Amino acid sequence: MRVLIFIGSFTTGGAERQAYLLAKNLRHLGHYVEFWAFESKSLNQPFYEKLIGMNIQCRQLPVFDIWSWAGIRREMGYIYNIRIFASFFVKLWHYRRSVPKESFDWAIPFTPVPSLVLLLYRGHVKIRSLIWSHRGGADSGNFPYTKLLTWFGRWRLNGLVANSQTGATHMAKVFCIPRDRVSFIGNIFELSDFYIRDNAVVHDKDMTKIIHLANFYPEKDPETVIRAFAKVAGHPRKPKLILVGRHLSASQLKGHILLVQQLGLEHAVDFIGEMAEQDVLVLLRSSNIGVLSTRSEGCPNAILEYMSVNLPIVATNIPSITDILPSESHQLLFDVGDEEGCANQLTRLLDDPSLGRDLAMKNFTHLRMKYEGDVVVHEWVQLLNSCSDRSLTTN
């Protein structure tokens, strides 16, 4: 098959990584794969070189910045809306020159703007199966899903896919279609990237490392983890909390450092910041417990990474996490924002290392069964074959 994968940029990110892994696996199966992305000023574009190395053709399109379509409002009156609509079509016509006139059997855009471009230019780019892919939970990520867009999507899209059950339910509501018309396909996890076959992991006997792997977006709620850790910091197994990820601002980092100081945890909490992928792997392999306090997720890669290195996991009890973990590990989940519940679950693992080892092995086995590349790509191929030549409203 001729397959087009379209992403926002070639820079590092969760959606970009998923698009790269899907392209890699489809190419391995013998499909022709082409990869599009918008131009970026960033010099850090690691996936571009990797894709070129696999003989995958890569194209960069000008940034798509046609947002006037979102300004159409019934309450603004006909004259205003006609002007907005006319302006939108003028911009749309000019951008058409930048879109390659190609033909594909399958098109898989990641994130809303690439999805919108292929939806609008589907007559220009011939596509047999066009999917709208939602990478998130129960929100639209500030993307303006207007009534006009969702109506057009129901007519011109062949399928909708989300990487979480929560996201699938949300997108069914957005596009006003039955829930069973939105497919759930989890993230691909390339085990060889994160798992060292030599299982001889050296743990620090004088310390129990608890790792929190996430950039410091508000929904990640690291404050709950820090406050929960304060309740277990005096445990005989000498726990240490390591927070890996990028702070959004200097003031945010300062606020977290101040919280740690107020709780008297300076000796037991480290903010590592961003790390290279290989360095994250080394740190994960030397950790004892993975924790993730988050209010909203799509398919959290941090959970998959914890599973890949045989860690027991303490995390929030939200659908996007229960979707991923085996049922046995649900016993270590806590309610969103419940620092007492988080502390209780950490205490269980600190008191009973054998429980942690048992759950860690179940996590790893479940990961191999459900999220390795060949398993997930098979789900993609089935979806794309099944939805050809139909619209979202077709029974």
C-alpha positions in Angstrom: 0.0 0.0 0.0 1.0 3.6 -0.5 0.8 5.2 3.0 1.1 8.9 3.9 1.9 9.8 7.5 1.6 13.6 8.3 2.8 15.1 11.6 3.3 18.7 12.9 7.1 18.6 12.7 10.1 16.4 12.8 11.0 17.5 16.3 10.9 15.3 19.4 7.6 14.7 21.0 5.1 12.0 21.9 3.0 12.2 18.7 6.1 12.6 16.6 7.6 9.5 18.1 4.4 7.5 17.5 4.2 8.6 13.9 7.9 7.6 13.4 7.3 4.1 14.9 4.3 3.5 12.8 6.2 4.6 9.7 9.1 2.3 10.6 6.8 -0.7 11.2 4.8 -0.2 8.0 8.0 0.2 6.0 9.2 -3.1 7.5 6.1 -4.8 6.3 6.9 -3.7 2.8 4.5 -0.8 2.4 5.6 2.4 0.6 5.6 5.1 3.2 5.8 8.9 2.7 6.2 11.3 5.6 5.1 14.9 5.7 5.6 17.6 8.3 5.4 21.3 8.6 8.5 23.4 8.4 10.2 24.1 11.8 12.9 26.5 12.9 14.2 23.9 15.4 17.6 22.4 14.6 16.7 19.4 16.7 14.8 17.1 14.2 16.0 13.6 15.1 13.2 11.7 13.3 14.0 13.3 9.9 17.4 11.7 9.8 16.1 8.3 10.9 13.3 8.3 8.3 15.7 9.3 5.5 17.9 6.4 6.7 15.0 4.0 6.1 14.5 5.3 2.5 11.3 7.0 3.5 10.6 10.1 1.4 10.1 13.2 3.7 8.6 16.5 2.7 8.3 19.7 4.6 5.2 22.0 4.0 4.9 25.6 4.9 3.2 26.1 8.3 -0.6 26.0 7.9 -2.0 29.0 9.5 -5.5 29.3 8.1 -7.7 29.9 11.1 -10.4 32.2 9.7 -12.7 29.2 9.3 -13.0 29.0 13.0 -14.3 32.6 13.2 -17.6 31.8 11.6 -20.4 32.5 14.2 -24.1 32.5 13.5 -24.6 35.4 16.0 -22.3 37.6 14.0 -24.7 37.9 11.0 -24.6 36.9 7.4 -22.4 39.7 6.0 -19.6 39.1 8.6 -19.7 35.4 8.0 -19.6 35.7 4.3 -16.5 37.9 4.5 -14.8 35.4 6.8 -15.8 32.5 4.6 -14.5 34.3 1.5 -11.2 35.2 3.2 -10.8 31.5 4.3 -11.2 30.2 0.7 -8.7 32.7 -0.7 -6.1 31.6 1.8 -7.1 28.0 1.1 -6.5 28.4 -2.6 -3.1 30.0 -2.2 -1.9 27.3 0.2 -3.0 24.6 -2.3 0.2 25.4 -4.3 2.2 24.0 -1.3 0.4 20.7 -1.1 1.9 17.9 -3.2 -0.5 16.4 -5.7 -0.1 12.7 -4.8 -2.2 9.6 -4.5 -2.3 7.3 -1.4 -4.2 4.3 -0.3 -4.0 5.2 3.4 -3.4 8.6 5.1 -2.7 8.8 8.8 -2.3 12.4 10.1 -1.2 12.8 13.7 -2.6 15.8 15.7 -5.5 18.1 14.5 -3.8 20.5 12.1 -2.3 17.9 9.7 -5.7 16.1 9.9 -7.4 19.4 8.9 -5.0 19.9 5.9 -5.6 16.5 4.5 -9.4 16.8 5.1 -9.5 20.2 3.3 -7.3 19.1 0.4 -8.6 15.6 0.0 -9.6 16.4 -3.6 -6.1 17.5 -4.3 -4.3 14.7 -2.5 -6.1 11.5 -3.6 -6.7 9.3 -0.6 -8.6 6.1 -0.4 -8.7 5.9 3.5 -8.3 9.1 5.5 -8.2 8.8 9.3 -8.5 11.6 11.9 -6.2 10.7 14.8 -6.9 12.1 18.3 -3.8 11.9 20.6 -5.3 12.8 24.0 -8.0 12.4 26.6 -11.3 14.0 27.2 -10.5 17.4 25.7 -9.8 18.9 22.3 -6.4 20.5 23.2 -7.7 24.0 22.4 -8.4 23.0 18.8 -11.6 24.7 17.5 -13.9 21.9 16.4 -16.7 24.0 14.8 -20.0 22.6 13.6 -18.9 23.2 10.0 -15.7 21.2 10.5 -17.4 18.3 12.2 -20.1 18.2 9.5 -17.5 18.2 6.8 -15.5 15.6 8.7 -18.5 13.2 8.9 -18.9 13.5 5.2 -15.2 13.3 4.1 -13.4 11.2 6.7 -13.3 7.4 6.6 -12.5 6.8 10.2 -11.6 8.3 13.6 -9.0 6.8 15.9 -7.9 7.7 19.5 -5.1 6.3 21.6 -7.3 6.1 24.7 -10.9 4.9 25.4 -11.5 8.3 27.0 -10.3 10.1 23.9 -12.5 7.9 21.7 -15.6 8.7 23.7 -14.7 12.4 23.5 -14.3 12.4 19.8 -17.6 10.6 19.2 -19.3 13.5 21.0 -17.3 16.1 19.1 -18.2 14.6 15.7 -21.7 13.6 16.8 -21.3 9.9 15.8 -21.9 6.6 17.6 -19.1 5.7 20.0 -18.5 2.4 18.1 -17.5 4.4 15.0 -14.3 5.7 16.8 -11.5 3.1 17.1 -9.2 2.8 20.1 -5.6 1.9 19.1 -3.0 2.3 21.8 0.5 3.7 21.4 3.3 1.6 19.8 6.1 0.8 22.2 9.4 -0.3 20.7 10.7 -2.5 23.4 14.3 -2.6 22.0 14.6 1.1 22.5 13.9 0.9 26.2 14.6 -2.6 27.4 18.1 -4.0 27.9 18.1 -7.8 27.4 20.6 -8.2 30.1 18.4 -8.2 33.2 21.3 -7.6 35.7 20.1 -4.3 37.0 22.2 -2.8 39.8 20.0 -1.1 42.4 21.4 1.1 45.2 21.0 -1.0 48.3 21.0 2.1 50.5 18.2 3.9 48.6 14.8 3.2 47.0 14.4 5.3 43.9 10.9 6.5 43.0 10.8 8.1 39.6 8.2 10.5 38.2 8.7 10.9 34.4 6.8 13.7 32.9 7.2 17.3 31.7 5.7 19.7 34.1 2.4 20.5 32.4 -0.4 21.5 34.8 -2.4 18.3 34.2 0.6 16.2 35.4 0.0 17.4 38.9 3.6 16.8 40.4 2.6 18.7 43.5 0.5 15.7 44.7 3.4 13.3 44.3 5.7 15.7 46.2 3.2 16.0 49.1 2.6 12.3 49.1 6.3 11.6 49.2 6.7 13.8 52.3 4.5 11.2 54.1 6.8 8.3 53.2 10.2 10.0 53.2 11.1 8.7 56.6 10.6 5.0 55.7 13.5 2.6 56.6 14.1 1.8 52.9 15.3 5.4 52.5 13.1 6.5 49.5 14.3 9.2 47.1 12.0 11.0 44.7 13.5 11.8 41.3 11.4 14.0 39.0 12.5 14.0 35.3 11.1 16.4 32.9 11.0 20.0 31.6 9.6 22.8 33.6 7.6 25.3 31.6 9.2 28.3 33.2 11.8 29.4 35.7 9.1 30.5 38.1 7.4 27.1 38.0 10.6 25.4 38.9 11.2 27.9 41.7 7.7 27.2 43.1 8.4 23.4 43.1 11.7 23.9 44.8 10.1 26.1 47.4 7.4 23.4 48.1 10.2 20.9 48.6 12.0 23.2 51.0 8.8 23.9 53.0 8.3 20.1 53.4 11.9 19.6 54.5 12.7 17.3 51.6 15.8 18.9 50.1 17.8 15.8 50.9 15.4 13.4 49.3 14.0 15.1 46.2 15.9 15.7 42.9 14.7 17.7 39.9 16.6 16.3 37.0 15.1 18.3 34.1 15.2 17.1 30.5 17.4 14.1 29.7 18.5 12.3 26.6 16.6 9.1 25.8 19.5 6.8 26.7 20.1 8.6 30.0 16.4 8.2 30.9 16.8 4.5 30.2 19.7 4.2 32.5 17.9 6.0 35.2 14.7 4.0 34.8 16.7 0.7 35.0 18.2 1.8 38.3 14.8 2.8 39.8 12.5 0.8 42.0 9.1 2.4 41.7 7.4 4.4 38.9 4.8 7.0 39.8 2.6 9.3 37.7 0.2 11.7 39.2 -1.9 13.1 36.3 -5.4 14.4 35.8 -5.7 13.8 32.1 -3.9 11.6 29.6 -4.2 10.0 26.2 -1.9 7.0 26.2 0.8 8.0 28.7 4.2 6.9 27.4 5.7 7.2 30.9 3.5 4.2 32.0 4.7 2.2 29.1 8.3 3.0 29.9 7.9 2.0 33.5 6.4 -1.3 32.3 9.3 -1.9 30.0 11.9 -1.9 32.7 9.9 -4.1 35.2 8.7 -1.3 37.6 5.7 -1.5 39.8 3.5 1.5 39.1 1.7 3.9 41.4 -0.6 6.2 39.4 -3.9 8.0 39.2 -7.1 6.0 38.7 -8.2 7.5 35.4 -9.4 5.5 32.3 -6.4 6.3 30.2 -4.2 4.5 32.8 -6.5 1.6 33.6 -6.7 1.0 29.8 -3.0 0.3 29.8 -2.2 -1.5 33.0 -3.0 -5.2 33.6 -5.9 -5.6 36.1 -3.6 -6.8 38.9 -1.8 -3.4 38.9 -5.0 -1.5 39.4 -4.7 -2.1 43.2 -1.9 0.6 43.3 -4.0 3.4 41.7 -5.2 6.4 43.7 -7.8 9.1 43.0 -6.8 12.3 41.2 -5.2 14.8 43.7 -5.3 12.3 46.6 -1.9 12.7 48.2 -2.9 10.5 51.1 -4.0 7.7 48.7 -0.7 8.1 46.8 1.3 7.9 50.0 -0.6 4.7 51.1 0.2 3.0 47.8 3.9 4.0 48.0 4.0 2.7 51.5 2.6 -0.7 50.4 5.5 -1.1 48.0 8.1 0.1 50.4 6.8 -2.4 53.1 6.5 -5.3 50.7 9.1 -5.5 47.9 7.9 -8.9 46.8 4.5 -7.3 45.9 6.4 -4.8 43.7 8.4 -7.5 42.0 5.3 -9.6 41.2 3.4 -6.6 39.8 6.4 -5.5 37.8 6.6 -8.8 36.0 2.9 -8.7 35.2 3.3 -5.2 33.8 6.2 -6.3 31.5 4.3 -9.3 30.2 1.2 -7.2 29.5 3.3 -4.7 27.6 4.7 -7.3 25.3 1.3 -8.8 24.6 -0.5 -5.5 23.8 1.9 -2.7 22.8 4.8 -4.0 20.8 5.0 -2.7 17.3 3.8 -5.7 15.3 0.7 -6.0 17.5 -0.4 -2.3 17.2 0.5 -2.0 13.5 -1.7 -5.1 12.8 -4.6 -3.1 14.5 -3.9 -0.1 12.2 -3.8 -2.2 9.1 -7.1 -3.9 10.0 -8.7 -0.5 10.7 -7.5 1.1 7.4 -8.6 -1.9 5.3 -12.0 -1.9 7.0 -12.9 1.7 6.5 -12.0 2.2 2.9 -14.6 3.9 0.7 -17.0 4.8 3.6 -17.7 7.9 5.5 -18.1 8.3 9.3 -21.8 8.2 8.9 -21.9 5.0 6.9 -23.3 2.0 8.7 
